Amino acid sequence: MAQNTQAVYRIPQFGPRYPIFNRISFFKNLAKSVCKAVNIPVSRQGRKWYLDDILAVLCYCWIRGVSVHHACEKLNRWAQKFLGFQPREYHDGRRSRAFPHQTTINDWLRTQTLFNVVEIYRIVFEKMIRLVFLKDRRTHPVVLEFDLTYLGYWGKRRDLKIKGSRMVKGTRMIRHYHGAMIHGLHKSLFVGCHHVAKGESKIPYMLNTADWLLNLGLEIKVCVIDREYYRQNILKSFKNRGIPVITPAKNYKQLKKAKKEYILGNKERIQTFTIRTKNKANQKRKFTRCWVHLFPRGKQNLNDLKYAYRQGQLSLNKTCEQLYGLITTIAPQYRSKSFVYLIKRYYKMRWQIETAFRDVNIHKGLWRLNRDGTRLFGEMGKYLLFNYWQIERDQISSNHQMTFQEYRDWLMDEFSHTIDL
């Protein structure tokens, strides 16, 4: 997977194949850099268009959040108005174009399978990781995070890739994706996205992502996951790899007992916690030893809650409802009193990937094709743009930290030199 290719970045030189309108610098040169990084041969698609022409239109789709048809027509009109492109008229009434038509792009997207898309973006994300975290040959500790997102589906397909759910408004069918993100050096980068089928385990994807990051040379300080991943085999697998895990505890009997013991003063706020596998016939149950940390909800204080219980202002059950627990595989021996707050600070990073999912979905393009590889290609393209924003926002403006929307507008203004695009 590690290849000695140039990192994905903007190339300032212009290609000799565009003598008429070679001022289209951003889209086509960004597309060329992607092709060069993933070692895709530059070949024609059809009679006229090259692969970087197709990727140039898709780059505009990701930046503006528009459909492929809108991007093709908008870029074609822009080339005629501002770049002096004069279309030729053929005998049958058709006219030449500065950018490929929607049908050409859709035909190429149909050839991309899920496996091809995952391999392409694995290499692209690797280049971005090396650009940020491995550029000075030093290992920077990162926080790994996993979370899920749902995207609505309104087609007629019914297979294992299309799940039934009411999580998306307006439809009862969804596509289920699991995303991975790393945090470090005041940046948050997407490193993967996986389309999960019905009945498919999400554990292999999580472990493969962790192994890939470790093989790159990254030091994973902790892995933060949601209660969706509350599994004994997940915690055990990460623990065997030397990666600590933090996840919220579900309000089962063991957690309820830990809360009551703490309120009654029999145990401390850090207690030993055991996660077990489910009971199965003719199989022994497996156990993983962890520790649970109790925290008050909101801005309350633990001592105030215990005082209210002793004064009779709150019942024991009401007091326990004001507490929640975080499970971790990090042993608390020889730790300071601030260790519990460190665990909570790590877990708060989990909200960053949810915010990132919301940011990229606000301006997502409309992909007409319902093929799984095409949809994953569109999703991960938005994550690639999000990573560019994380890398470049401090370099562009050190005084004002640009939002994701401001960065998208800056890209268009900087490289097209017109507000009409």
C-alpha angles and dihedrals in degrees: 000000000000107000130176095236131131116275116256104265140125114292113214097203122090126230121245091229093077107060094147102047105011091143089086086102107154106046101041097039092048088051090050091051091052091050091049094048094052093040094239111166114242101242135153121263103211121331101321118009130087125209094255089057089058094045090049090063091046090052089056089049091056095046098046097030095231136135124270092250092052091048094051094050095041094051092045092054090045091054091051095047103040107018100045095242110167112199119219119228118226128212093259093055098260121129131216118253136217090214130031122268124254092254092057092052093045091051090054093046090054090062093059114094127194091258093052093049093049092050093048095050094041087063093043093050089047090058091051092049091052090047093055110025105023104036096104095043091248126117114240116197112242136190114233119212134186128193140154134237134190126220121193122246123203101172132105097250118117114184140115092287092058113067130193114241142136094218093106119061116240099023141057096210126074145174111235118216132180117206132197127207136176126210125205144117089031090298135106118206130185110232102178151352128204130195106221120206126213110283093009117132116239093204098086091054092051094048094045090052092049092048091048092053092047091050090053089059100255120145109224107208096186139342117229118201137170127244087264086078096049096139134135094222092052093053092042094049094050091044090054088055092053094251116132116222131211121193135153117261119240115236096254127142094276093055093044089053091049090053093050093047090053095047091049090051096243096117140021127254090260110064137167112264129191124204116201136190121244122273111266130175115266092359129109117234116247123221134204120193114225139154128242122214118202120217134177119246118250118346097327125129125236093222091051091053092049090047091051090052093050091049091052095245092121130032121233093256093047091050092050090052089062091061133075132183137226118204120213136172091215110111112232095215115130091004125138125241090262090066093092091054090048089057090050092048091053092050092051088066087071090078091063094072091049089052089048092051089052093048096052093044094055092069102027121144124243109250111198096195116086096202114127095229092051094050092048089048090055094047096048091045088062089051089052089055090047090054091052089055091052092050100044107032095086092046093050098048121008094177098047119039106220121229120228092258092048090051092053091051091047091054092055095044094045099049104028097039091213135088092215092079 
